[in-house]
Amino acid sequence: IRQLARDFNVYVPDLVFFGESYSSKSDRTVGFQAKCVCDGLKKLRVYKFSVYAISYGGFVGYRMAEVYDDMVEKLV
């Protein structure tokens, strides 16, 4: 992350129900995760971005690219 942060603004979300994140909603779908990440980025006034994701985050990244194609420029 440190190397990427030299050239990019890096955001590392703690996906809901992973780490310290939680929600009172019972929805645990990839679509819910994608919405939460994109809503969070909008609150930070980030409207265009590239997604680098691995493992479960990769599924979330694919859904973000599918549903929020106006925001996601690249998916790695």
N, CA, C and O atoms as a GROMACS GRO file, in nm:
protein
  304
    1ILE      N    1   0.083  -0.119   0.000
    1ILE     CA    2   0.000   0.000   0.000
    1ILE      C    3   0.088   0.125   0.000
    1ILE      O    4   0.058   0.223  -0.068
    2ARG      N    5   0.193   0.120   0.075
    2ARG     CA    6   0.281   0.237   0.085
    2ARG      C    7   0.334   0.277  -0.052
    2ARG      O    8   0.339   0.396  -0.084
    3GLN      N    9   0.375   0.179  -0.133
    3GLN     CA   10   0.428   0.211  -0.266
    3GLN      C   11   0.319   0.270  -0.356
    3GLN      O   12   0.346   0.364  -0.431
    4LEU      N   13   0.200   0.217  -0.350
    4LEU     CA   14   0.090   0.271  -0.431
    4LEU      C   15   0.054   0.413  -0.387
    4LEU      O   16   0.018   0.497  -0.469
    5ALA      N   17   0.063   0.438  -0.257
    5ALA     CA   18   0.025   0.569  -0.203
    5ALA      C   19   0.119   0.681  -0.249
    5ALA      O   20   0.085   0.799  -0.236
    6ARG      N   21   0.234   0.645  -0.301
    6ARG     CA   22   0.325   0.748  -0.353
    6ARG      C   23   0.266   0.818  -0.476
    6ARG      O   24   0.288   0.936  -0.498
    7ASP      N   25   0.190   0.742  -0.555
    7ASP     CA   26   0.136   0.795  -0.680
    7ASP      C   27  -0.016   0.802  -0.686
    7ASP      O   28  -0.072   0.862  -0.778
    8PHE      N   29  -0.083   0.742  -0.588
    8PHE     CA   30  -0.229   0.735  -0.591
    8PHE      C   31  -0.287   0.768  -0.454
    8PHE      O   32  -0.219   0.753  -0.352
    9ASN      N   33  -0.412   0.813  -0.452
    9ASN     CA   34  -0.487   0.822  -0.326
    9ASN      C   35  -0.542   0.682  -0.302
    9ASN      O   36  -0.623   0.633  -0.382
   10VAL      N   37  -0.501   0.617  -0.196
   10VAL     CA   38  -0.537   0.478  -0.170
   10VAL      C   39  -0.641   0.471  -0.058
   10VAL      O   40  -0.623   0.529   0.049
   11TYR      N   41  -0.750   0.401  -0.084
   11TYR     CA   42  -0.854   0.377   0.014
   11TYR      C   43  -0.863   0.226   0.033
   11TYR      O   44  -0.877   0.152  -0.064
   12VAL      N   45  -0.855   0.180   0.157
   12VAL     CA   46  -0.861   0.037   0.187
   12VAL      C   47  -0.982   0.014   0.277
   12VAL      O   48  -0.973   0.028   0.399
   13PRO      N   49  -1.096  -0.022   0.217
   13PRO     CA   50  -1.216  -0.039   0.299
   13PRO      C   51  -1.213  -0.168   0.380
   13PRO      O   52  -1.160  -0.270   0.337
   14ASP      N   53  -1.269  -0.160   0.497
   14ASP     CA   54  -1.290  -0.277   0.582
   14ASP      C   55  -1.431  -0.325   0.547
   14ASP      O   56  -1.529  -0.268   0.595
   15LEU      N   57  -1.441  -0.428   0.465
   15LEU     CA   58  -1.572  -0.474   0.420
   15LEU      C   59  -1.662  -0.508   0.539
   15LEU      O   60  -1.615  -0.555   0.642
   16VAL      N   61  -1.791  -0.482   0.522
   16VAL     CA   62  -1.887  -0.505   0.629
   16VAL      C   63  -1.885  -0.653   0.670
   16VAL      O   64  -1.885  -0.742   0.585
   17PHE      N   65  -1.884  -0.676   0.800
   17PHE     CA   66  -1.878  -0.809   0.863
   17PHE      C   67  -1.739  -0.870   0.856
   17PHE      O   68  -1.722  -0.986   0.893
   18PHE      N   69  -1.641  -0.796   0.810
   18PHE     CA   70  -1.502  -0.838   0.812
   18PHE      C   71  -1.430  -0.740   0.903
   18PHE      O   72  -1.468  -0.623   0.910
   19GLY      N   73  -1.329  -0.783   0.972
   19GLY     CA   74  -1.255  -0.691   1.058
   19GLY      C   75  -1.344  -0.626   1.162
   19GLY      O   76  -1.414  -0.696   1.236
   20GLU      N   77  -1.344  -0.495   1.167
   20GLU     CA   78  -1.420  -0.420   1.267
   20GLU      C   79  -1.552  -0.365   1.215
   20GLU      O   80  -1.622  -0.296   1.289
   21SER      N   81  -1.588  -0.393   1.090
   21SER     CA   82  -1.710  -0.337   1.032
   21SER      C   83  -1.831  -0.424   1.063
   21SER      O   84  -1.822  -0.547   1.070
   22TYR      N   85  -1.944  -0.358   1.080
   22TYR     CA   86  -2.069  -0.430   1.106
   22TYR      C   87  -2.186  -0.348   1.054
   22TYR      O   88  -2.171  -0.231   1.018
   23SER      N   89  -2.301  -0.411   1.049
   23SER     CA   90  -2.423  -0.343   1.006
   23SER      C   91  -2.540  -0.406   1.080
   23SER      O   92  -2.537  -0.524   1.114
   24SER      N   93  -2.643  -0.328   1.105
   24SER     CA   94  -2.764  -0.382   1.166
   24SER      C   95  -2.850  -0.455   1.063
   24SER      O   96  -2.943  -0.527   1.099
   25LYS      N   97  -2.818  -0.437   0.935
   25LYS     CA   98  -2.891  -0.506   0.828
   25LYS      C   99  -2.839  -0.649   0.816
   25LYS      O  100  -2.721  -0.675   0.838
   26SER      N  101  -2.926  -0.739   0.780
   26SER     CA  102  -2.886  -0.879   0.768
   26SER      C  103  -2.829  -0.911   0.630
   26SER      O  104  -2.779  -1.022   0.608
   27ASP      N  105  -2.836  -0.817   0.537
   27ASP     CA  106  -2.786  -0.838   0.401
   27ASP      C  107  -2.635  -0.856   0.403
   27ASP      O  108  -2.561  -0.769   0.451
   28ARG      N  109  -2.589  -0.968   0.351
   28ARG     CA  110  -2.445  -0.996   0.346
   28ARG      C  111  -2.400  -1.028   0.204
   28ARG      O  112  -2.300  -1.097   0.184
   29THR      N  113  -2.474  -0.979   0.108
   29THR     CA  114  -2.445  -1.011  -0.032
   29THR      C  115  -2.328  -0.927  -0.085
   29THR      O  116  -2.292  -0.824  -0.029
   30VAL      N  117  -2.273  -0.974  -0.194
   30VAL     CA  118  -2.167  -0.900  -0.263
   30VAL      C  119  -2.221  -0.764  -0.309
   30VAL      O  120  -2.149  -0.664  -0.304
   31GLY      N  121  -2.345  -0.761  -0.352
   31GLY     CA  122  -2.407  -0.636  -0.394
   31GLY      C  123  -2.415  -0.535  -0.281
   31GLY      O  124  -2.394  -0.416  -0.301
   32PHE      N  125  -2.447  -0.582  -0.161
   32PHE     CA  126  -2.453  -0.495  -0.043
   32PHE      C  127  -2.315  -0.438  -0.013
   32PHE      O  128  -2.302  -0.320   0.018
   33GLN      N  129  -2.213  -0.524  -0.021
   33GLN     CA  130  -2.076  -0.478   0.003
   33GLN      C  131  -2.037  -0.371  -0.100
   33GLN      O  132  -1.980  -0.268  -0.064
   34ALA      N  133  -2.069  -0.396  -0.226
   34ALA     CA  134  -2.035  -0.301  -0.333
   34ALA      C  135  -2.104  -0.167  -0.309
   34ALA      O  136  -2.043  -0.061  -0.326
   35LYS      N  137  -2.230  -0.171  -0.270
   35LYS     CA  138  -2.304  -0.048  -0.241
   35LYS      C  139  -2.241   0.027  -0.124
   35LYS      O  140  -2.226   0.149  -0.130
   36CYS      N  141  -2.205  -0.044  -0.019
   36CYS     CA  142  -2.144   0.020   0.098
   36CYS      C  143  -2.013   0.088   0.060
   36CYS      O  144  -1.988   0.202   0.101
   37VAL      N  145  -1.928   0.020  -0.017
   37VAL     CA  146  -1.799   0.079  -0.057
   37VAL      C  147  -1.823   0.202  -0.144
   37VAL      O  148  -1.762   0.307  -0.121
   38CYS      N  149  -1.910   0.191  -0.243
   38CYS     CA  150  -1.935   0.305  -0.332
   38CYS      C  151  -2.001   0.420  -0.259
   38CYS      O  152  -1.968   0.536  -0.284
   39ASP      N  153  -2.093   0.391  -0.169
   39ASP     CA  154  -2.155   0.498  -0.089
   39ASP      C  155  -2.050   0.568  -0.003
   39ASP      O  156  -2.052   0.690   0.011
   40GLY      N  157  -1.959   0.490   0.055
   40GLY     CA  158  -1.852   0.549   0.135
   40GLY      C  159  -1.761   0.638   0.054
   40GLY      O  160  -1.722   0.746   0.098
   41LEU      N  161  -1.726   0.592  -0.066
   41LEU     CA  162  -1.641   0.674  -0.153
   41LEU      C  163  -1.712   0.802  -0.195
   41LEU      O  164  -1.649   0.908  -0.204
   42LYS      N  165  -1.842   0.794  -0.221
   42LYS     CA  166  -1.918   0.915  -0.255
   42LYS      C  167  -1.914   1.015  -0.139
   42LYS      O  168  -1.904   1.136  -0.162
   43LYS      N  169  -1.924   0.965  -0.016
   43LYS     CA  170  -1.918   1.055   0.100
   43LYS      C  171  -1.782   1.123   0.110
   43LYS      O  172  -1.770   1.234   0.162
   44LEU      N  173  -1.679   1.055   0.060
   44LEU     CA  174  -1.544   1.113   0.057
   44LEU      C  175  -1.523   1.198  -0.068
   44LEU      O  176  -1.414   1.250  -0.091
   45ARG      N  177  -1.628   1.212  -0.149
   45ARG     CA  178  -1.625   1.287  -0.275
   45ARG      C  179  -1.531   1.226  -0.378
   45ARG      O  180  -1.464   1.296  -0.453
   46VAL      N  181  -1.527   1.094  -0.378
   46VAL     CA  182  -1.451   1.019  -0.478
   46VAL      C  183  -1.554   0.960  -0.573
   46VAL      O  184  -1.632   0.872  -0.535
   47TYR      N  185  -1.552   1.007  -0.697
   47TYR     CA  186  -1.655   0.966  -0.793
   47TYR      C  187  -1.600   0.885  -0.910
   47TYR      O  188  -1.677   0.825  -0.985
   48LYS      N  189  -1.470   0.882  -0.926
   48LYS     CA  190  -1.404   0.801  -1.029
   48LYS      C  191  -1.284   0.734  -0.964
   48LYS      O  192  -1.207   0.799  -0.894
   49PHE      N  193  -1.270   0.604  -0.986
   49PHE     CA  194  -1.161   0.533  -0.921
   49PHE      C  195  -1.133   0.401  -0.992
   49PHE      O  196  -1.214   0.352  -1.071
   50SER      N  197  -1.018   0.346  -0.963
   50SER     CA  198  -0.980   0.212  -1.007
   50SER      C  199  -0.986   0.121  -0.885
   50SER      O  200  -0.961   0.165  -0.773
   51VAL      N  201  -1.020  -0.005  -0.908
   51VAL     CA  202  -1.032  -0.101  -0.800
   51VAL      C  203  -0.926  -0.208  -0.815
   51VAL      O  204  -0.914  -0.270  -0.921
   52TYR      N  205  -0.848  -0.229  -0.710
   52TYR     CA  206  -0.756  -0.342  -0.702
   52TYR      C  207  -0.810  -0.430  -0.591
   52TYR      O  208  -0.823  -0.384  -0.478
   53ALA      N  209  -0.842  -0.554  -0.621
   53ALA     CA  210  -0.904  -0.639  -0.521
   53ALA      C  211  -0.858  -0.783  -0.536
   53ALA      O  212  -0.825  -0.828  -0.645
   54ILE      N  213  -0.855  -0.854  -0.423
   54ILE     CA  214  -0.820  -0.996  -0.422
   54ILE      C  215  -0.923  -1.072  -0.339
   54ILE      O  216  -0.992  -1.014  -0.255
   55SER      N  217  -0.932  -1.200  -0.363
   55SER     CA  218  -1.017  -1.291  -0.287
   55SER      C  219  -1.162  -1.243  -0.289
   55SER      O  220  -1.213  -1.208  -0.395
   56TYR      N  221  -1.228  -1.240  -0.175
   56TYR     CA  222  -1.368  -1.196  -0.169
   56TYR      C  223  -1.383  -1.053  -0.220
   56TYR      O  224  -1.484  -1.019  -0.282
   57GLY      N  225  -1.284  -0.970  -0.194
   57GLY     CA  226  -1.286  -0.833  -0.244
   57GLY      C  227  -1.293  -0.828  -0.396
   57GLY      O  228  -1.345  -0.733  -0.452
   58GLY      N  229  -1.240  -0.931  -0.462
   58GLY     CA  230  -1.249  -0.939  -0.607
   58GLY      C  231  -1.393  -0.951  -0.654
   58GLY      O  232  -1.432  -0.889  -0.753
   59PHE      N  233  -1.472  -1.031  -0.583
   59PHE     CA  234  -1.614  -1.043  -0.617
   59PHE      C  235  -1.685  -0.910  -0.596
   59PHE      O  236  -1.770  -0.870  -0.675
   60VAL      N  237  -1.649  -0.842  -0.487
   60VAL     CA  238  -1.708  -0.711  -0.459
   60VAL      C  239  -1.666  -0.612  -0.569
   60VAL      O  240  -1.748  -0.534  -0.617
   61GLY      N  241  -1.540  -0.617  -0.608
   61GLY     CA  242  -1.491  -0.530  -0.715
   61GLY      C  243  -1.563  -0.552  -0.846
   61GLY      O  244  -1.597  -0.457  -0.916
   62TYR      N  245  -1.586  -0.679  -0.880
   62TYR     CA  246  -1.660  -0.709  -1.004
   62TYR      C  247  -1.802  -0.652  -0.998
   62TYR      O  248  -1.851  -0.597  -1.097
   63ARG      N  249  -1.866  -0.665  -0.884
   63ARG     CA  250  -2.002  -0.611  -0.871
   63ARG      C  251  -2.000  -0.459  -0.878
   63ARG      O  252  -2.090  -0.398  -0.937
   64MET      N  253  -1.899  -0.397  -0.817
   64MET     CA  254  -1.887  -0.251  -0.826
   64MET      C  255  -1.874  -0.208  -0.971
   64MET      O  256  -1.938  -0.112  -1.014
   65ALA      N  257  -1.791  -0.279  -1.047
   65ALA     CA  258  -1.769  -0.244  -1.188
   65ALA      C  259  -1.896  -0.265  -1.270
   65ALA      O  260  -1.922  -0.192  -1.366
   66GLU      N  261  -1.975  -0.365  -1.233
   66GLU     CA  262  -2.099  -0.394  -1.305
   66GLU      C  263  -2.208  -0.291  -1.275
   66GLU      O  264  -2.271  -0.238  -1.366
   67VAL      N  265  -2.229  -0.263  -1.148
   67VAL     CA  266  -2.340  -0.177  -1.106
   67VAL      C  267  -2.304  -0.029  -1.110
   67VAL      O  268  -2.387   0.056  -1.142
   68TYR      N  269  -2.179   0.002  -1.076
   68TYR     CA  270  -2.135   0.141  -1.069
   68TYR      C  271  -2.033   0.170  -1.178
   68TYR      O  272  -1.926   0.225  -1.152
   69ASP      N  273  -2.066   0.131  -1.300
   69ASP     CA  274  -1.972   0.145  -1.412
   69ASP      C  275  -1.939   0.290  -1.443
   69ASP      O  276  -1.838   0.318  -1.508
   70ASP      N  277  -2.023   0.382  -1.399
   70ASP     CA  278  -1.993   0.524  -1.418
   70ASP      C  279  -1.884   0.572  -1.322
   70ASP      O  280  -1.826   0.679  -1.342
   71MET      N  281  -1.858   0.495  -1.217
   71MET     CA  282  -1.756   0.533  -1.118
   71MET      C  283  -1.626   0.455  -1.136
   71MET      O  284  -1.517   0.511  -1.123
   72VAL      N  285  -1.637   0.326  -1.168
   72VAL     CA  286  -1.519   0.239  -1.176
   72VAL      C  287  -1.453   0.255  -1.313
   72VAL      O  288  -1.513   0.223  -1.416
   73GLU      N  289  -1.330   0.304  -1.312
   73GLU     CA  290  -1.256   0.322  -1.438
   73GLU      C  291  -1.180   0.197  -1.477
   73GLU      O  292  -1.175   0.161  -1.595
   74LYS      N  293  -1.121   0.130  -1.379
   74LYS     CA  294  -1.044   0.008  -1.404
   74LYS      C  295  -1.064  -0.089  -1.290
   74LYS      O  296  -1.089  -0.049  -1.176
   75LEU      N  297  -1.052  -0.218  -1.322
   75LEU     CA  298  -1.061  -0.324  -1.221
   75LEU      C  299  -0.941  -0.415  -1.239
   75LEU      O  300  -0.921  -0.472  -1.346
   76VAL      N  301  -0.862  -0.428  -1.134
   76VAL     CA  302  -0.741  -0.512  -1.140
   76VAL      C  303  -0.759  -0.626  -1.042
   76VAL      O  304  -0.670  -0.710  -1.029
   0.00000   0.00000   0.00000
